[in-house]
Amino acid sequence: MTTTVLKEPVRGDAPGAARSPRRTGRVRRVTLPYLLLLPALVLELLVHLVPMVMGALMSFRELTRFHIRDWSTAPWTGLDNYRVSVDFDAPVGKALLHSFAVTVGFTLLSVALCWLIGTAAAVFMQDTFRGRGLLRALFLVPYALPVYAAVITWVFMFQHDNGLVNHVLHDQLHLTGQRSFWLLGDNSFYALLTVSVWKGWPFAFLIVMAGLQNIPGELYEAAALDGAGMWRQIRHITLPALRPVNQVLVLVLFLWTFNDFNTPFVLFGRSAPEAGDLISVHIYQTTFLTWDFGTGSAMSVLLLLFLLVVTGGYLLFTSRGRRGADV
């Protein structure tokens, strides 16, 4: 009788046989997230980072129409374009400072009104009543419309002779002594603010309405049993619960409004009036109407730095506020 002895495999006989699947799985887990992020990273690099770097390089050159065919041949000026932009005693710097002040005032008013109207509409739309779904859909129409189609409608409404705004305010309600020029002079600021709020508040309404879904209804029932009215419930329950949502919402609205170019460009055309001269349109005029690409690029870089500082400070302030509330 022949006995066959089975030899047990020695651990060192096949060094890669037992470890290969485990090591391969570990490599896949490490590299898979980077592979999934690679398309977004490439698109971000092509769409944003490359033009940003090119614009920063242009800001250090005297780039005018004579060098636009090959901007690398433009003379190197160093920080001269930045000095011209921030020289507030000279015409270029003074005009930029005025545009910056108009943009800050416009942004603060627009963001505040968008948040206020959107929050009020979202809070009052929490109650169940007939037609609530239809109203929610109608509230989102300004946000869903394309920017050009929405703003061009307001252009016709703000017309001096046959516009709907003058027809209602002057002919029907008799609130003005004469028909107003809404797209010229000081009234252009209020026209721009009206269109911006009309377009922006549905987004605030949508975000706040989503945040309200996470607040338990038992809190309101307990507060009502304790005798708290609607305003006390909003103050002590709704607003504190919406604080994380509002922090992100205000930042997004600020960045969108401060950088808004489409609304004033469609509303006023290539040359905005002085009262509606937002900084985005001002940089466009400096760059493409006067053909001073170097100074326009320097203004764009300064705008980017300002928004980075404001965003960083806001995030730092809100993060400290959250840590203080948690303690």
Secondary structure, DSSP 8 states (H G I E B T S, - for coil): ----------TTTSTTTTTHHHHHHHHHHHHHHHHHHHHHHHHHIIIIIHHHHHHHHHTTB---TTSSTTGGGS-B-TTHHHHHHH-TTSHHHHHHHHHHHHHHHHHHHHHHHHHHHHHHHHHHTTS--TTHHHHHHHHTHHHHS-HHHHHHHHHHHT-TTT-HHHIIIIIIS--SSS---TTSTTHHHHHHHHHHHHHHHHHHHHHHHHHHTTS-HHHHHHHHHTT--HHHHIIIIIHHHTHHHHHHHHHHHHHHHHT--HHHHHHH-SS--GGG--HHHHHHIIIIIS--HHHHHHHHHHHHHHHHHHHHHHHHHHHHHHHHHH-
